[in-house]
Amino acid sequence: MNNATGRTRHQDRVWSVAEHLEDVLSKIAPLDPIELQILEAQGCVLVEDITVPVALPPFDNSSMDGYAVRAADVEGATEEAPVALTVIGDVAAGSGELPEVGPGQAARIMTGAPLPPGAEAVVPVEWTDGGTGEGPAATMRAHSAAPQDAAGEVRVHRPAAAGAHIRARGSDVTEGEPALRAGTVLGPSQIGLLAAIGRGTVKVRPRPRVVVMSTGSELVQPGEALGPGQIHDSNSFQLTAAARAAGAIPYRVGAVADDAETLRSTLEDQLIRADILVTSGGVSVGAYDVVKETLTALSAEDGTVEFRKLAMQPGKPQGFGLIGPDRIPLLALPGNPVSSYVSFELFVRPAIRALMGLPEVHRPTAPARCTDAIASSPRGKRQFLRGSYDADAGTVTPVGGAGSHLIKAMAHANALIIVPEETTEVAAGADVDIVLLG
């Protein structure tokens, strides 16, 4: 068998969805870890275990605005017989020098302020007269307006047991306790914890940089007027948004005309900032499918991009390979909007998640009862239909038809209904598997 015959047979092979995905993921390695400032690490995967260097909170502090007291001094306090205590000063958050509270004394204390020595409890200001000599106080008077309240006398109307309204040292986490495990995706709460324990930087796998471009001389930027035979470029916007939602840092190049030399130079320019390249359009068998033409030529020089037929609908034509000196993964998706988006969810999103080093790269799936019949599905192809999933009812309703250009239906779907290769129709009320997109 000569090489030309071998290539023809390879090109004629029809790949299953699972085979294509397996090939993509087999060539994706997680990005190397880097040290980042904690805000820059949001959305990244932690590659080190983090332990707590100092207890949180690092000192006993007040959880209320009120008065730090000795428990025995207020044990019998009532509204009818309040206990009068001498106020020896203020303790504000961040105070360094603390007054010592002795018998019959109290220190006015603010939320978060360290508990002064001698004090055992905090009495909320609402349980006192606030130093006014009148009835129960609703709030403290501002220090600037009533500096005398930091001295004088306060009447306490209710008792407070030892430990009341005090956040004890280490009550959140103790020194040496695990804070975050490797593999954690850093969100706002994790960033807050890192800051609280004093970590300014962490070692993470960075968010992949994904370069997205559409191809087609008919494509016009949204906001610009359409000429004859032109349409607005939706794919580059849809796929850029999808890449961001997957956790990547996306770069939208926009539409590239159907010119092989222009596409080639654009791809080569983008390699420097890409961890993965995603194109849409130009991968079928037309005379102007320049992505296929360009990448086939590049593969002969410096790459391994293959174009395949997949047993799926939508999304039959697909391209995948590694290009450039750094062997950057490139996924060439079909140009119809629904085909490109479904292909992104099935192949590009898992690749992005694999680059991030996440243990689970796939969208979750779930069983559901299909409310409407699916009249026909091509035998031998795995069909992915747009669906509206009701989690409470456990049902899914097909949205729109099977056409790969029906982008409105995609916008109203929150799931993909999977119709297996051997199934040619689905009865109303039948059970199906769905891919959850939300």
Salt bridges, closest charged atoms under 4 A:
GLU19 OE1 - ARG13 NH2 3.35
ASP23 OD1 - LYS27 NZ 2.50
ASP23 OD2 - ARG308 NH2 2.50
GLU48 OE2 - ARG199 NH2 3.03
ASP49 OD2 - ARG181 NH1 3.90
ASP90 OD1 - ARG108 NE 2.74
ASP90 OD2 - HIS143 ND1 3.59
ASP149 OD1 - ARG141 NH2 2.75
GLU153 OE1 - ARG155 NH2 3.75
ASP233 OD2 - ARG252 NH2 3.75
GLU268 OE2 - ARG264 NE 3.19
ASP275 OD2 - ARG209 NE 3.09
GLU301 OE1 - ARG264 NH2 2.44
ASP302 OD1 - ARG327 NH1 3.51
GLU306 OE1 - HIS10 NE2 3.18
GLU306 OE1 - ARG308 NH2 3.07
GLU345 OE1 - ARG363 NE 2.80
GLU421 OE1 - ARG382 NH2 3.26
